Amino acid sequence: MSAELTQSKEDLVGVQTLMPQFPVLTPGLWLLVGGETRSRFTESGEFLGAYEVAWRPSLPDSAALAELKQVELELAGVLDPAPRQWLTARIYSLLSHYPGKPLAQAVEMAIGFDWVEDLEGFPAWAVQEAARQWRRNKENKWRPAPGEMMDLCERIVGPFKTLSDRVGQLLRFEARSKESGPVGEQSRRSAGGFVQLGMLARAAMVVARE
């Protein structure tokens, strides 16, 4: 394995490979981080599920602000990218489970570089979960393509990333409101109509069960 694909052993200390627990949010906080959702139906009236159509930050009150800061602490480090050495080992370990023709060392190194480039932005626990799901799917008889693993990782990390992004936006929105002066109660209302409160959490739980 090329030295350029690896880092020191110290980089692997404390690597989080277990899927983290999704933060527990109060109903009031769900109203702040959830978006407006609508139902989708076929022409015959069959329910196809709900989808989110809009979200914009609104000013949190003091209680919600404290909760947002707590969630921010819980999410700290959860989305940190996987170390390159761990990621390289994880990729080659997964690929070794499936048949493949022998390749020249230079080609294997190039393949490794491609995989690391495509997956290095994801946290280790998301890559680990994606590899586990691929292995345990009996329909997967062949090695995954990088794009297939990226799609799995995106789906797994999506609820956490969405929550992290929205918590950050809400906290920045609150900080800017202090600089610009008092904001009326109208700005404190949730931005959206009917909010599917459990949308992100249920998505995380579904991913964990698969």
C-alpha positions as CSV (number, residue, x, y, z in Angstrom):
1,M,0.0,0.0,0.0
2,S,1.4,3.4,-1.0
3,A,2.6,5.7,1.8
4,E,0.6,8.5,0.2
5,L,-2.6,6.6,1.0
6,T,-1.9,6.2,4.7
7,Q,-1.2,8.3,7.7
8,S,0.3,7.5,11.1
9,K,-1.2,5.0,13.5
10,E,-2.0,7.9,15.8
11,D,-4.6,9.1,13.4
12,L,-6.6,5.9,14.1
13,V,-6.9,6.5,17.8
14,G,-10.5,7.3,18.8
15,V,-12.0,6.7,15.3
16,Q,-15.7,6.5,15.8
17,T,-17.0,3.5,13.8
18,L,-20.3,2.9,15.6
19,M,-23.3,4.8,14.3
20,P,-24.1,7.6,16.8
21,Q,-27.5,8.0,18.4
22,F,-29.6,10.7,16.8
23,P,-30.1,13.6,19.3
24,V,-33.4,13.6,21.2
25,L,-35.3,16.8,20.4
26,T,-38.3,18.3,22.1
27,P,-41.5,19.0,20.1
28,G,-40.7,22.7,20.2
29,L,-37.2,22.2,18.8
30,W,-38.7,19.9,16.0
31,L,-40.8,22.9,15.0
32,L,-37.7,24.9,14.5
33,V,-35.6,22.4,12.6
34,G,-38.4,20.6,10.7
35,G,-39.5,21.8,7.3
36,E,-42.9,22.1,5.6
37,T,-43.9,18.7,4.3
38,R,-46.5,17.7,1.7
39,S,-48.0,14.4,0.8
40,R,-47.5,12.8,-2.6
41,F,-50.1,10.6,-4.3
42,T,-50.4,8.8,-7.6
43,E,-53.1,9.7,-10.0
44,S,-55.2,6.8,-8.6
45,G,-54.9,8.2,-5.1
46,E,-52.2,5.8,-3.7
47,F,-50.1,7.5,-1.0
48,L,-46.4,7.6,-2.0
49,G,-45.1,9.3,1.1
50,A,-44.3,12.8,2.4
51,Y,-41.6,15.2,1.1
52,E,-40.1,18.4,2.4
53,V,-40.7,21.5,0.3
54,A,-39.4,24.4,2.4
55,W,-37.3,25.4,5.4
56,R,-36.0,28.7,6.7
57,P,-34.6,29.7,10.0
58,S,-36.8,31.4,12.6
59,L,-35.7,33.1,15.8
60,P,-35.5,30.7,18.8
61,D,-36.7,31.7,22.2
62,S,-34.4,31.4,25.2
63,A,-35.4,27.8,26.0
64,A,-35.0,26.6,22.4
65,L,-31.7,28.5,22.3
66,A,-30.4,26.4,25.2
67,E,-31.5,23.2,23.6
68,L,-29.9,24.2,20.3
69,K,-26.6,24.7,22.0
70,Q,-26.9,21.3,23.7
71,V,-27.6,19.6,20.3
72,E,-24.7,21.4,18.8
73,L,-22.5,19.9,21.6
74,E,-23.9,16.5,21.0
75,L,-23.2,16.7,17.2
76,A,-19.6,18.1,17.7
77,G,-17.2,15.8,15.9
78,V,-20.0,13.4,14.6
79,L,-19.5,14.6,11.0
80,D,-15.7,14.7,11.1
81,P,-14.2,13.0,8.0
82,A,-12.7,9.5,8.4
83,P,-8.9,9.3,8.6
84,R,-7.3,8.4,5.3
85,Q,-5.5,5.4,6.7
86,W,-8.6,3.9,8.3
87,L,-10.6,4.7,5.1
88,T,-8.1,2.9,2.9
89,A,-8.1,-0.2,5.0
90,R,-11.9,-0.2,5.2
91,I,-12.2,0.1,1.4
92,Y,-9.8,-2.7,0.7
93,S,-11.4,-4.9,3.3
94,L,-14.8,-4.5,1.7
95,L,-13.5,-5.2,-1.8
96,S,-11.6,-8.3,-0.7
97,H,-14.9,-10.1,0.1
98,Y,-15.8,-10.2,-3.6
99,P,-14.2,-11.9,-6.6
100,G,-12.0,-9.8,-8.9
101,K,-9.3,-10.4,-11.4
102,P,-5.7,-9.8,-10.4
103,L,-4.5,-6.3,-11.1
104,A,-1.1,-4.8,-11.3
105,Q,0.0,-3.0,-8.1
106,A,0.0,0.4,-9.8
107,V,-3.6,-0.2,-10.9
108,E,-4.6,-1.3,-7.3
109,M,-3.0,1.9,-6.0
110,A,-4.9,4.0,-8.5
111,I,-8.1,2.3,-7.5
112,G,-7.4,3.0,-3.9
113,F,-6.7,6.7,-4.6
114,D,-10.1,6.9,-6.4
115,W,-12.0,5.4,-3.5
116,V,-10.3,7.6,-0.9
117,E,-11.0,10.7,-3.1
118,D,-14.7,9.8,-3.4
119,L,-15.3,8.8,0.3
120,E,-12.9,10.9,2.3
121,G,-15.5,13.6,3.1
122,F,-17.7,11.1,5.1
123,P,-17.3,10.2,8.8
124,A,-15.9,6.8,9.6
125,W,-19.1,5.5,11.1
126,A,-21.1,6.3,7.9
127,V,-18.6,4.4,5.7
128,Q,-18.6,1.5,8.2
129,E,-22.4,1.3,8.2
130,A,-22.5,1.6,4.4
131,A,-20.0,-1.3,4.1
132,R,-22.1,-3.4,6.6
133,Q,-25.3,-2.8,4.6
134,W,-23.6,-3.7,1.3
135,R,-22.1,-6.9,2.8
136,R,-25.4,-8.1,4.3
137,N,-27.5,-7.5,1.2
138,K,-27.7,-11.0,-0.4
139,E,-28.4,-9.4,-3.8
140,N,-24.9,-7.9,-3.8
141,K,-22.8,-10.5,-5.5
142,W,-20.1,-8.1,-6.8
143,R,-18.0,-5.3,-5.5
144,P,-19.7,-2.0,-5.1
145,A,-18.8,1.0,-7.3
146,P,-17.6,4.2,-5.6
147,G,-20.8,5.9,-6.6
148,E,-23.0,3.2,-5.0
149,M,-21.1,3.6,-1.7
150,M,-21.4,7.3,-1.9
151,D,-25.1,7.0,-2.3
152,L,-25.3,4.8,0.8
153,C,-23.1,7.1,2.8
154,E,-25.2,10.1,1.8
155,R,-28.4,8.4,2.9
156,I,-26.9,7.3,6.2
157,V,-25.3,10.6,7.2
158,G,-28.1,12.8,5.7
159,P,-30.3,13.2,8.8
160,F,-27.3,14.1,11.0
161,K,-26.0,16.6,8.4
162,T,-29.4,18.2,7.9
163,L,-29.8,18.6,11.6
164,S,-26.3,20.0,12.1
165,D,-26.7,22.5,9.2
166,R,-30.1,23.7,10.6
167,V,-28.9,24.0,14.2
168,G,-25.9,26.0,12.9
169,Q,-28.2,28.3,10.9
170,L,-30.6,28.9,13.8
171,L,-27.7,29.8,16.1
172,R,-26.2,32.2,13.6
173,F,-29.7,33.7,13.0
174,E,-30.1,34.3,16.7
175,A,-26.6,35.9,16.9
176,R,-27.4,38.2,14.0
177,S,-30.7,39.2,15.6
178,K,-28.9,40.4,18.7
179,E,-26.7,42.6,16.5
180,S,-29.6,44.1,14.6
181,G,-31.8,44.7,17.7
182,P,-35.1,43.3,19.0
183,V,-37.2,41.1,16.7
184,G,-40.9,40.9,16.9
185,E,-42.8,37.8,18.0
186,Q,-43.8,37.3,14.3
187,S,-40.2,36.3,13.6
188,R,-40.4,33.6,16.3
189,R,-43.0,31.6,14.5
190,S,-42.0,28.4,12.8
191,A,-41.5,28.8,9.0
192,G,-43.8,26.3,7.4
193,G,-47.2,24.8,7.8
194,F,-47.7,21.2,8.8
195,V,-44.4,19.9,10.1
196,Q,-43.5,16.2,10.2
197,L,-41.9,16.2,13.5
198,G,-40.3,12.8,13.4
199,M,-39.0,13.0,9.8
200,L,-35.2,13.2,10.5
201,A,-35.2,10.9,13.5
202,R,-37.3,8.2,11.8
203,A,-34.9,8.3,8.8
204,A,-32.0,7.8,11.1
205,M,-33.7,4.9,12.9
206,V,-34.6,3.2,9.6
207,V,-31.0,3.4,8.4
208,A,-29.8,1.9,11.7
209,R,-32.2,-1.1,11.4
210,E,-31.2,-1.9,7.8
